[in-house]
Amino acid sequence: MARINPYSLGLDKNAANHVALSPLSFIERAALVYPQRTAVVYGARRQDWRETYARCRRLAGALARRGIGPGDTVAAMLPNVPAMFEAHFGVPMCGAVLNTLNTRLDAEAIAFMLQHGEAKVLLTDREFAPVVARALQHLGDKRPLVIEVEDETAPAGARLGEITYEELLAEGDEDFAWQLPADEWDAIALNYTSGTTGNPKGVVTHHRGAYLNAANNVIAWSLPHHPVYLWTLPMFHCNGWCFPWTMALIAGTSVCLRKVDPALIWPLMREHGVTHLCGAPIVYSMLINAPAELRQGLDRVVRGLIAGAPPPAVVIEGCEAAGIAITHVYGLTEVYGPAAVCAQQEHWAALPAQERARLNGRQGVAYPLQQAVVVLNPDTLQPVPADGETMGEICFRGNVVMKGYLKNPAATEEAFAGGWFHTGDLAVVHPDGYVKIKDRSKDIIISGGENISSIEVEDVLHRHPDVMLASVVALPDEKWGEVPCAFVELKPGAPTVTEAELIEFCRGHLARFKVPKRIVFAEVPKTSTGKIQKFLLRQRAKSASAIE
């Protein structure tokens, strides 16, 4: 007779011992435990956690009164203002899904997202009125309810909203009896990937993953209670890497900022005692290359997360010299933003600055609450050897991975082939187990049968003292098939540098076949989150990989 497992008898889940994981729990606790601690700073405006929680509940109640609930989408076309922060709690409190829109997209892309996501409500800011107005025209009679988020500091623009955000909140009740999701697998957010060709894909994330990655940020970054966090990262990007929810978890202060501008950032860091910030390498490059007088008077080390593109070693070194301690994280929209971290080892501190920068430039290891990040042979799905040489594809597995792509089962199945989420990034694994990206699969340059990592070439170019930003793509070549072509932005006020001088500089640091055969001095196109748009550069270079 088969033995009955005694631990399976009378020990079922119930309301007392099993509660859905959701980051909504965090703001409820912050308001209860730290009601008078500052939650949001924006210009002269200050909100404590009690008021912020009450406003989020009003938002949820007002949306519910208008029939918004589970299965509905609420879109937000907003900069980093308090309403955007509140939407991360108020929208899911009524059971709806928050769709934060990239504020630099064109009207056609915004219209597609509103239509594909079936948005019932749109929160918008007058700065984006021209784009939003054209997008709404595309929707015809299927346009959502438009809510105007008023901001006296916003640029001039037409009002599109049927009512204002404050009028909407007035319809709600600060005692609205919101509920945790019936299932922690329920969707909390919809984020569209920035497609380079065709329509973008809608990444659907769940309450459980948002809860865990908010906690991941605290653990991986050793965040203290009550940090002061400056919003240099767009909240629309992967829900601000889950940091709205992270700030509620540790009752931190969010200093909101409409625009990433070193002339604003450095004074804000001094005025508010900023302790933490996040951003892509270009954000840090702008900060460390700001005029010296702007950077004076910072009396503490500011801690920064850097991601979005492999950071050049020179940026890591420059941040260290400027008093910004960098931690490198890696991830994608499909894994809630950062899901791997270059966990720093104590003995690195004794190493030379250049070696520390090299080690910190790796993508690292899995976030503590992510099950695994591995590099797999794309054909066999077996791990590559940890030799620092053998390339494979970075793959994730764990609870901090999306539900899938909205209304796109084929793309979802492809992304999860073999039981792993496939990133499309090519990397090696070093003997210590740390992952290092070599390139996107479509960015590898194959010259005369040799693989050239565009990132390796970019790292060398960034070491030139006059180079602000460099991006390398393939240029068709009759003899070699492809050769490296570099697009270079020089630092403001830098002396004139010639193509020949930069090529000669590269020859001192690279094998000859890896040296760029052409250098173009021009502004490098970037997304609003600082990612370089290589597909545009490939088109400009007429590279063989321009068609994706």
Beta strands, then each sheet from edge to edge (+ up, - down):
strand 1: 38-42
strand 2: 45-48
strand 3: 73-77
strand 4: 97-100
strand 5: 119-124
strand 6: 145-148
strand 7: 163-164
strand 8: 187-192
strand 9: 202-206
strand 10: 228-230
strand 11: 253-255
strand 12: 276-279
strand 13: 302-306
strand 14: 324-332
strand 15: 337-341
strand 16: 365-366
strand 17: 372-376
strand 18: 392-397
strand 19: 404-405
strand 20: 421-429
strand 21: 435-440
strand 22: 445-447
strand 23: 450-452
strand 24: 467-477
strand 25: 481-490
strand 26: 518-521
sheet 1: 2+ 1- 11- 10- 12- 13- 14- 15+ 16-
sheet 2: 7+ 6+ 5+ 3+ 4+ 8+ 9- 19+
sheet 3: 17+ 18- 20+ 21-
sheet 4: 22+ 23-
sheet 5: 24+ 25- 26-
end
